[in-house]
Amino acid sequence: MFARRTSESETGSAEWQAALAAGWRRADILWERWQERGNAAWASGDVSLARRRFLFAWYLARLFFRRGDPRMATSIANVGFIAREAGQFGRASRHYARARRLWADVPGMIDGLEFRPRVRSSLFHLRMETRHRETYEANMRARISNFVTEAGQALEAAEEGAPSPHRLYDRWRGERPAVFDDARKLLGAALLICARKQDEPDRSR
């Protein structure tokens, strides 16, 4: 089913090939793309498309990701989000409660992250990153830790039916790493959680 959802132009793209070369599975790439497109669809007002994309990503996560994968929590939360916006409050509450339980383990994963060298525009930048590797990784861990904390707060607010105190997907497009490593997976898990914004009307019915 998932192969049919992926066009030939996508699988032949440079980004797709780079992800595979870095050791990502097709499931990793598809999950990220479907969550991106679900968030984009919601932002544009296409609720039906958002629902389909989030459901596809959830099914895929259940098939291919281990229970402790942070992306499982994101998948469950986004299914909870569309349930709540459809007025299915009991189902949404159950999904959010489970997502929060899973997310509670995510901060403990940050110290174990391995970072691949970032793509730089010059040899100078690459040498500087190599020379100051420990400082660079410490800064990255601190930055990701902040996003993980904010994602947890967004889940807490969502479970209570409140808008997110933080903007998540809006920042994903700027924060998304150019390389495919575990840090990108964790960052995607944090910033691809779909949440109603402070200034966004409640569409639940």
C-alpha positions as CSV (number, residue, x, y, z in Angstrom):
1,M,0.0,0.0,0.0
2,F,2.7,2.4,1.0
3,A,4.6,1.9,-2.3
4,R,1.5,2.9,-4.2
5,R,1.4,6.1,-2.2
6,T,4.8,7.2,-3.4
7,S,5.3,8.5,-6.8
8,E,8.1,7.5,-9.1
9,S,9.3,11.1,-9.2
10,E,9.6,11.1,-5.4
11,T,11.6,7.9,-5.1
12,G,14.0,9.1,-7.7
13,S,14.6,12.5,-6.2
14,A,18.0,13.5,-4.9
15,E,16.6,13.9,-1.3
16,W,15.1,10.4,-1.4
17,Q,18.3,8.9,-2.6
18,A,20.4,10.8,0.0
19,A,18.1,9.5,2.8
20,L,18.5,5.9,1.6
21,A,22.2,6.3,1.3
22,A,22.3,7.6,4.9
23,G,20.6,4.4,6.1
24,W,17.0,5.6,6.4
25,R,14.3,3.2,5.4
26,R,11.5,3.9,3.1
27,A,9.2,4.0,6.1
28,D,11.4,6.8,7.7
29,I,11.1,8.9,4.6
30,L,7.4,8.3,4.0
31,W,6.6,9.0,7.7
32,E,8.3,12.4,7.6
33,R,6.7,13.4,4.2
34,W,3.2,12.3,5.3
35,Q,3.4,14.2,8.5
36,E,4.7,17.3,6.7
37,R,1.9,17.1,4.2
38,G,-0.7,16.5,6.9
39,N,0.5,19.6,8.7
40,A,0.6,21.6,5.5
41,A,-2.9,20.5,4.6
42,W,-4.3,21.5,8.0
43,A,-2.6,24.9,7.7
44,S,-4.2,25.4,4.3
45,G,-7.7,24.4,5.6
46,D,-7.9,21.0,3.8
47,V,-9.1,19.0,6.8
48,S,-9.9,15.9,4.7
49,L,-6.4,15.7,3.3
50,A,-4.8,16.3,6.7
51,R,-6.8,13.5,8.1
52,R,-5.7,11.0,5.4
53,R,-2.1,12.0,5.7
54,F,-2.0,11.6,9.5
55,L,-3.8,8.3,9.3
56,F,-1.3,7.0,6.7
57,A,1.6,8.0,8.9
58,W,0.0,6.4,11.9
59,Y,-0.6,3.1,10.2
60,L,3.0,3.1,8.9
61,A,4.4,3.9,12.4
62,R,2.4,1.0,13.8
63,L,3.9,-1.4,11.2
64,F,7.5,-0.3,11.2
65,F,8.4,1.7,14.3
66,R,9.1,0.3,17.8
67,R,6.9,1.4,20.6
68,G,9.6,3.6,22.2
69,D,10.3,5.6,18.9
70,P,9.4,9.2,19.5
71,R,7.6,9.3,16.2
72,M,5.1,6.8,17.6
73,A,4.0,9.5,20.1
74,T,3.7,12.1,17.3
75,S,1.7,9.7,15.1
76,I,-0.8,9.0,18.0
77,A,-1.0,12.7,18.9
78,N,-1.9,13.7,15.3
79,V,-4.6,11.1,15.1
80,G,-5.8,12.4,18.4
81,F,-5.8,15.9,16.9
82,I,-8.0,15.0,14.0
83,A,-10.3,13.1,16.3
84,R,-10.7,16.1,18.5
85,E,-11.3,18.5,15.6
86,A,-14.0,16.1,14.4
87,G,-15.7,16.3,17.8
88,Q,-14.6,12.8,18.9
89,F,-13.4,14.1,22.3
90,G,-13.3,10.7,24.1
91,R,-11.1,9.2,21.4
92,A,-8.9,12.2,21.2
93,S,-8.4,12.2,25.0
94,R,-7.3,8.6,24.9
95,H,-4.8,9.2,22.1
96,Y,-3.3,12.3,23.8
97,A,-3.0,10.5,27.1
98,R,-1.1,7.7,25.4
99,A,1.1,10.1,23.4
100,R,2.0,12.0,26.5
101,R,3.0,8.7,28.3
102,L,5.3,7.8,25.4
103,W,6.7,11.4,25.1
104,A,7.7,11.3,28.8
105,D,10.6,9.0,27.8
106,V,11.9,11.2,25.0
107,P,14.1,13.6,27.0
108,G,16.2,10.6,28.1
109,M,17.0,9.9,24.5
110,I,18.8,13.2,23.7
111,D,22.1,12.3,25.3
112,G,22.4,9.2,23.1
113,L,21.8,11.0,19.8
114,E,24.5,10.7,17.1
115,F,25.0,13.7,14.8
116,R,26.2,13.3,11.3
117,P,28.4,16.2,10.0
118,R,26.2,18.9,8.5
119,V,26.4,19.9,4.9
120,R,28.6,23.0,4.7
121,S,29.1,25.5,1.9
122,S,32.9,25.5,2.2
123,L,35.9,23.5,3.4
124,F,36.4,26.2,6.1
125,H,33.0,25.6,7.6
126,L,33.6,21.8,7.6
127,R,37.0,22.2,9.4
128,M,35.5,24.6,12.0
129,E,32.7,22.1,12.7
130,T,35.2,19.3,13.1
131,R,37.5,21.3,15.3
132,H,34.7,22.4,17.7
133,R,32.7,19.1,17.5
134,E,32.0,18.8,21.2
135,T,30.7,22.4,21.5
136,Y,28.6,21.9,18.3
137,E,27.0,18.7,19.5
138,A,26.4,20.2,23.0
139,N,24.6,23.2,21.4
140,M,22.6,20.9,19.2
141,R,21.5,18.7,22.1
142,A,20.4,21.8,24.1
143,R,18.5,23.1,21.1
144,I,16.7,19.8,20.5
145,S,16.0,19.5,24.2
146,N,14.2,22.8,24.1
147,F,12.0,21.6,21.2
148,V,11.3,18.3,23.0
149,T,10.2,20.3,26.1
150,E,7.9,22.6,24.0
151,A,6.4,19.6,22.2
152,G,5.6,18.0,25.6
153,Q,3.9,21.3,26.6
154,A,1.9,21.3,23.4
155,L,0.7,17.8,24.0
156,E,-0.3,18.7,27.5
157,A,-2.3,21.7,26.2
158,A,-3.9,19.6,23.5
159,E,-5.1,17.0,25.9
160,E,-6.8,19.8,27.8
161,G,-8.4,21.1,24.6
162,A,-6.3,24.2,24.6
163,P,-4.2,25.7,21.7
164,S,-0.5,25.0,21.7
165,P,1.7,27.6,23.6
166,H,4.4,27.1,21.0
167,R,4.6,27.0,17.2
168,L,5.9,23.7,16.0
169,Y,5.3,23.0,12.3
170,D,6.1,26.6,11.4
171,R,9.6,26.1,12.7
172,W,10.1,22.7,11.2
173,R,10.6,24.1,7.8
174,G,13.5,26.3,9.0
175,E,15.0,23.8,11.5
176,R,14.9,20.7,9.4
177,P,18.5,19.4,9.1
178,A,19.9,18.9,5.6
179,V,21.3,15.5,6.6
180,F,19.5,12.3,7.5
181,D,20.4,11.2,11.0
182,D,18.7,10.3,14.3
183,A,18.7,14.0,15.3
184,R,16.5,14.7,12.3
185,K,14.1,11.9,13.3
186,L,13.8,13.3,16.8
187,L,13.4,16.9,15.6
188,G,10.7,15.7,13.2
189,A,8.9,13.9,16.1
190,A,8.9,17.2,18.1
191,L,8.0,19.7,15.4
192,L,5.6,17.7,13.3
193,I,3.0,17.4,16.0
194,C,0.0,19.2,14.6
195,A,-1.5,21.6,17.1
196,R,-4.0,24.4,17.1
197,K,-2.3,27.8,17.3
198,Q,-3.2,30.5,19.8
199,D,-4.8,32.7,17.1
200,E,-6.5,29.8,15.3
201,P,-10.2,29.2,15.7
202,D,-11.4,25.9,17.1
203,R,-12.8,23.9,14.2
204,S,-14.2,21.0,16.3
205,R,-17.8,20.2,15.6
